[in-house]
Amino acid sequence: MSLSVYSQIEGNKTKTWVIMVFFVLFIATITYVFSQANGSGLSYAGFALILSGIVSLGSYYWSDKMILAMSGAHEADRKKDFDLFTVSENIAIAAGIPKPKVYVIEDSAPNAFATGRDPKHAVVCATRGLLDKLNRRELEGVIAHEMSHVKNYDTRLMAITAILVGMIAFLADWFMRMLWWGGGRRSNDNEDRGSMTAIFTLIGIVFAVLSPLIATIIQLAVSRKREFLADASGALLTRYPEGLANALEKMSADREVLEAATNATAHLYIVNPFKGKQFAAWFAGLFDTHPPVAERIKILRAM
C-alpha cells in the first residue's frame, strides 16, 4: 500500500504540470482559431498564450479560493460545527499532515470535497446536509477520504482542473456570442481573406461545440483510481471501512440536488452532486471521474 500511495503522489505532481502545459497549448489554439474567425489577426495568438499562462498559474495558486467562492462556502464555526472540527483535527494527526481549513456550504444535500495545492494549503468543505445526516463514525469516513486526497495531492489536480474547465467553457461561450451578434471584420476582407475567415469560422464553431467535451477529457486525466485509493487510504486512517461505506450509501440514496455545484466543480465532490437532475446526471455519467458508488461500497465492505 505505501509504495502505491507514494507512487500515486509523485504521479499526481507530474500530471499537474502536464495538464497545465496541455491547457496552455489548447487554450492558445482555440483562442487563435476564434480570433481568426472573428478577423482579429495573428497578434491574438501571442495574447492567447500569455492569457492561458496567466490563468494556468493563477489556477495553481488561487484555485482553492475561486472554488470556495463559486461554491458559496464559508468558514466553519468551531462551536456550531464541533464534530467537523474535531474529526478533521483527529484525521489530520492520523494522516501526518497539517490540519486543513474547514469550510461549510449551507445546503441540505449531503456532500463534501477537499481542495488546495498541497497539504499546507488544504481546505476540507462539507455541506450542512452532510453534517446533519451522518453520524460521527460516518463523518470520520468521509473526512478521512478527503484528507487522503489532500495527502495524495489529488486536490491540486482537481482544483486546477475545475478552473481550467471553466475557462474553456467561457471561451466557447464568448465565441458563440460573438457570432450571434455579428462580431468581426469580415465585411472588409478581400475574397481570399474572406474564404480563410469562413474556414476559421467553421473550425471555431466545431471547437466551441466540442470544447466542453475536450475539457471533460482533461478532467478524466484525474484517474478514477484516485477515488479507490482515497477510499482505501481513508479506511486505513480510521480502521473502520464500514463508516465510509455507510456514508456513501446514505449520500447516494439522498435525492436532494446540491445547488452550489456546477459542471466545472462536480468532479470535486465525493459523490455526484447532480442527483435528481436527470439529464445532467446522465450526461455527467458518460464522462464520470468517479467509479460507481455501489462498486466503492462493495470494495470497502470486503476489506
N, C-alpha and C positions, 0 to 999 in steps of 0.2 A: 504493500500500500504506500509506504513512504517514498519509494522510488517513483511510483506512478504519480504521486502528488507533486514531487519536486520537478519531474519532467514536464508535468502539465503547467506548472508555474512558469518555467522557462519558455515553454511553447507559447503561453499566453502573452508573455512580454514580447516575443518575436512577432506574433500575429498582430499585436498592437501597431507596430511600426509598418508592417506590410500593409495593413488596412489603411493606415494614414497615407502612405505613398500611393497606393492604388487610388484612393479617394482624390488626392491632388491631381493625378493624371486624368481620372474620369471626369471630375468637375471642370477641369480646364478644357477637356474635349467637348463636353456638351455645351459649355458656355460659348466656346468658339463657334460651334455649329449654330447655336441660337443667334449669336451676334451677326454671323454671316447671312443667315436667313433674314435678319432684320436690316441688312445693309449697313452694319456698323463698322465693318472693316477689320483688318488684321490686328490692329492695336489691342483689340479686346482679348486676344489670346494671351498676351502678357498679363493683362489685367486679371483674367480668369485664373491664371497660375498664381498670381500674388494673392488674390482673394481666397482661393481654395487653401493655400498655405496658411493664411491667417486664421481661417475658420478651423482648419485641422488642428493647429497649435492651440487655438482658443478652446476647442473641444477637449483637448488633453488636460488643460489646466483648470477650466471652469465648467466643464460639462455637468459636474455634480450639482452646482448651484443652479444651472439652467434647468436641469431635470426636476429639481425640487420646486423651482418656481413654476414650471409647466404643470406640475402635479398638484399645486396648491398646498404643499406640505408646510408645516410649522414645527418648531422645536417642541419636543415633548416636555411636559411638566412632571417633575420628579414625584410630587405628591399625587397628582391625578393619575399618572401612568407608572406607578411604583413597580408593578410586575415587569413592565417593559424595560425599565431602567436596571433593575436588579438582575434580571435574566441576561441582559446584554453585558453587564459587568462580569457576571459569572462565566458566561461562554467565552468572552474575550480573554479572561485569565486562562481558561482551559485551552484555548487555541494559541496562547502565547503571543497575542497581538494587542496593540493599544485599544482601549475601549473606544468604539466609534461614536460619533454624534448620533443622537436618536431623534427622529422626526415622526410626526403623525399626520396622516391625511384624514380629515373629518368626513369619512364616507362609510356607510354601513356595510358595504361589500367587503368580505374578509380577504385581504391580500397583503403582500409585503414585497419589498425589494431592497437591495443594497446598491450603493454607488460610491464613486470615489476612485482616484487614480492609483492609490496604494493604501496599505493598512494604516498609515499615519494620517491619511486624509479621507477616511471612510465615513460613510453615513448609512445607517440602517433605518428604513422607513416602514412603518406599519399603518394600516388603516384602523380607524376606530372600530370597524366591524370585526377585524381580527382580534383586537384586544377584548371585545365584548363577548365573542362567540367561542373562543378557545380557552381551555383550562391552562394552568401553568405548565404542565408537562408538554402539552401540545405546542404552546408558545415557545418553549425551550427548543423543541424540534425545529420549528420554523426559523428562529433566530440563529440556531446552530448551522442550519443550511445556508443562511445569508452570510454568516461570518465565514463560512468555508469559501464562499465566492470571494470575499474580501481577501482572505489568506492566499487563495489561489490566483489572485489578480484577474479573476473573471470580471470584476466590477469595472476595471479600466477598459476592457474590451466592450462591455455592454454600454457603458456611458458614452464612450466615443462614438459607437455605432448609432446610438439614438440621435445624437446631434447631427451626424453626417447624413443620416437618412432624412431628417427634417430639412436639411439644406438642399438636398437633391429634389425633394418634393416641392420646395419653394421655387427653385429654378424652373422646374417643369410648369408650375402654375404661372409663373411670371411670363414665360414664353407664350403659353396659350392665351393669356390675357392680351399680350402684345399683338398677337394675330387677330384676336377678336376685335380689338379697337383699331386695327389697320395701321399698326406701327411700322416703321421702316422707311426707306428712301427709294423703294423700288420704282416709283414712277419716273425718277430722273435717270435711271440706268439705261445704258445702251443695250442693244439686243443680246450681245454675248453675256454681258454682266447680268442682264435680266434672266437669262437661262440659268446661269450659275446660282443666282439668288433663289430661283424656283426649285432647283435641285436641293440646295441647302434647306429651304423651307420644308420640303418633303422629308428630308432626313431629320430635321428638327422636330417635326410632328411625330415621327416614329420614335425618336428619343424621348419626347415628352410623354408619350403613351407608355413606353417600356421602362422609363427610368425608375418608377416606383417598384417594378419587379426587380430591376437590377439592384436597387437599394436593398430590397429584401434579401437578395443573394449575398450582399455584404453582411447583413445580419446573420445569415446562415454560416458565415465564416466563424462565428462563435459556435463551436460544435455542440451537438446535443449531449455529447459525452460529459460536458462540464456539469450538466444537471445530475446525471448519475453520480459523478464524482462528488458533487456538493452534498447529495443525499447521503452517500456513504461516509463522507468526511464528517457531516453533521451528526450522523448516528454514532460515529466513533467518539465525538466530543461528549455527547450526552449519555452514551452507553445504553440508550433506550430507543431503538428504531421505531417502536410502536407509537411513540409520541408524534414523530413526523408523519408516520403513516396515517394515524387518526386525523391529524391536522389537514393533510392533503385530501382525505376523504370528505371532511366537513366542507372545505373550501370548494371542492369540485361539485359537491351536491348543492351548494348555495347558489341560487339563481339570480341574485342581485348583480347588477351591472356596475362596474367601477367607472363612474362618470369622468374621473380625472385622467384616465388612461387614454392614450392616443395610439395611432398606428406606429408612431416613432418610438414610443416608450413601452408598448405592450410586452415586448420580449424581455423587459427587465423583471417583470413580476414572477413570483414563484408559481402561479397558475394563470391560465388565460383570463384576462380581465374582461373580455368581451362576452361573457356568458349572457345569454338572452338576446344578444344582437345576432340573430341567426345568420344573416349574410356575412357580417364581419367575422364571426366565429368560423364560418365555413371557409371564407377566403383566407383568413389567417392560418387556418389549419393546413392549407396547401403548402405553406412555407413555414410551418411552425418550428421554432428553435428549441422547443421543449418536447421531450418524449411524452407519450400518453400517460396521464396521471395513474391510470389503472396499472400500467406496467411498472411505474415507480413504486406504487404501494405494494405490489406483489414482490418486488425485489427486497424492499425494506422488511417485509414480514417473513422473508426467507432467511434473513440474517441471524 
